[in-house]
Amino acid sequence: MIDIETALRQRPDLFDNLAARWHMATGGELALLSPEGRVIKSHNGLNLAPCAVTYNATTREIEIASQIKAIVTPMMVYGETKGHLLSINSTPTQLPMLTWAAETLVDHLNSEQALQGMTDELIVAWDQLELVYRITQTLGTHTNLSNVLASTLEEIIKVVAVELAFIIYTTEGQIKCVKAGPQVLLMPIDNQALLDKLAGLDHLVLFNSREMTLDLWPDAPEPVYNFIGAPIPTGNETVAALGLINNTKNDAKRDFTAGDAKLITSVTEQIGPIFDYFRLQNKLIAQERVRRELEIAAEIQESLLLGNTPRVKGLKIDVSTLPAYEVGGDFYDFICPESDQLTIVVGDVAGKGIPAAMFTSMIRTMLRIEALHSQEPDVIIKRVNEVLQEDLGRAELFVTAFVATVDTNASVLMFANAGHVPGIIYHAQSQKSRMLKATSVPIGIAGYDHKTTQYVHLAPGDMLVLYSDGVTEASNPKGQLFGLKRVQDLVHEYADQPPNRLKQIILDDLANFRQTEVCADDVTLAVIKFSPDTTKFKKIKSYQIIDAFQFEYPANTVHLGDISQMVTRACRGLNNLPPDSKGDDFVYLVELAVSEICTNIIEHAYAGVEGYINGTITLTSVGIEIDVYDQGQGFNPNAVPPPISDPMDPSEGGYGLHIVRQIMDVAKYEVDTSLGNHWKLIKYLPD
């Protein structure tokens, strides 16, 4: 919620301009007061005597001394008084104008603060991505854990200015602490009790006062006045925690913010693998060089794979990865930026061994960060390419990636494909499938260009199958390839199976096809089935017909306006139609659905032949039912798959039937009934 005093410090000119125009128009002098009557800012050096304006704590109103010729109006934000606008040398007749001026000033200040908030969020997001990237780079510049942690802390201090940053951890039964910052020599941190408390937390803690800090850290050094602490997720052999002490800016004390907390939470997730990395390196140092290299890279890759698939309402998910030669470049991830959204990433780094595994870790992390900001798939890929293209070029590597976001609430799949093998989308109603082909070249390729995110509308039972080229390019002893068509045929044949079963059928068929051939490339296979709750119908305790009437119009587009007006009037006649925007939305959606159905009848059922559209509209106690008949050519609606759409190409069509199914609670079609082809449409009133 807006803080008027803070917003005014950012844009004092908003008040100055308003006060100057007020003075020119009325001759009055404006003053901005706090909720308790304290002068925040005034015009032309206006100085109010202490007795001129008082605050009544009982009524919570500003009272003006009788000898003062002035008017005052509150500045309201969502029903709460955030200040007052006072005008000296003004009369009560000018109060409406003053109220309007106060509302206008609040609106402008609110907009400015919202803009500042969005700017701050953008800066935090960029700082987070840049910091994670720099931390990842430290792995390539240091061979000692303490040096990597020290460099990591120095990078953190560049973004969050603090007097001291530290990482405290256990190794081989001993406590070690790495510190950085201007107060590094003044604060002893090697404390088992502090490590135990921080490592035992399941989330970050933020304290902006010494008193709150002492509750967690009773023996905190005297200079500590605010503190952030967080556990670092590591393997079982290491316990670690991160701490930041005394946030400062331009040598002034400053509170830690929610943005700081979000940034540090992300950083701790990146520091954890650093511990694991060095633990593995030390463990394998005594083994032969080739064997050690393969094992390190294998464990790095394994750490990227999810232990369990996420649970998202409306989706059933299963995935498997089978690495080749112990190490490969395949990776996948599932990210839930919102409760009703799932972003799926399947990719492949063109390479093997430790270089591929390290880039796999970096790329997967960056894709996850971008996805958590609810970016569209094409934007996610574009931004990762902008950061990594130069490094990938030097390493002579490139990355293919398929990024898809399923919005279960909107029943839509959004995807972008950076040079990856085509995904398969299977539509249960039409029993047809389509290839989701590349929308750009792979990440890291010079001259990168891309299409905007593509959209696929989903219906219950639809299936998304993503895989790596280790599936389609697997060969048998005769040199034949498994191929895309074989995968597509298996999807069609076993589309009624749950994802785990379909996945295993494909993998078993792949193993039988290869026979004794060694798997030459990684195999990754993910199956996602759209299974939303289709219980859209209300439990109707009492159902009563309020009114019903018939209609008939020539099947001509000139009458679509008359049909729309008829439907609108009928909806407005519902007794329980909400009077607010919910009611307006209800009327609009019903009118849209009927208009789409009638348009399709005119253009496709009659196709230029004269005929009539007739039917019945029934108003009930719970909604509206519309029966539409025609004597034209019938069709099978289930044979029409949902369209794949490009938002930059508005010429694409084919959305009418899908829209009707989405916005109506019931949309049934029958061919050649006794009264003709029949659409049954029902929409229930909103709660």
CORKAGI-V615952 format. One record per run of one state. SS is the DSSP state (helix for helix, strand for strand, loop for the rest). FROM is the first residue (numbers start at 1). TO is the last residue. Records with the same first field share a line. If there is no record, write none. Layout:
SS: FROM-TO / FROM-TO
This chain:
loop: 1-3 / 11-11 / 27-28 / 34-38 / 43-52 / 57-60 / 65-69 / 78-79 / 89-91 / 139-144 / 160-161 / 172-173 / 181-191 / 200-204 / 208-209 / 217-226 / 233-239 / 250-251 / 254-257 / 284-288 / 305-314 / 323-329 / 336-340 / 350-352 / 373-376 / 395-398 / 408-411 / 419-422 / 428-431 / 437-439 / 441-442 / 444-449 / 451-453 / 458-462 / 468-468 / 473-474 / 476-480 / 482-483 / 494-498 / 515-522 / 531-544 / 555-556 / 573-580 / 607-611 / 621-622 / 631-636 / 640-643 / 647-655 / 664-665 / 674-675 / 685-687
helix: 4-10 / 12-26 / 92-138 / 145-159 / 192-199 / 210-216 / 258-283 / 289-304 / 353-372 / 377-394 / 469-472 / 484-493 / 499-514 / 557-572 / 581-606 / 637-639 / 656-663
strand: 29-33 / 39-42 / 53-56 / 61-64 / 70-77 / 80-88 / 162-171 / 174-180 / 205-207 / 227-232 / 240-249 / 252-253 / 315-322 / 330-335 / 341-349 / 399-407 / 412-418 / 423-427 / 432-436 / 440-440 / 443-443 / 450-450 / 454-457 / 463-467 / 475-475 / 481-481 / 523-530 / 545-554 / 612-620 / 623-630 / 644-646 / 666-673 / 676-684
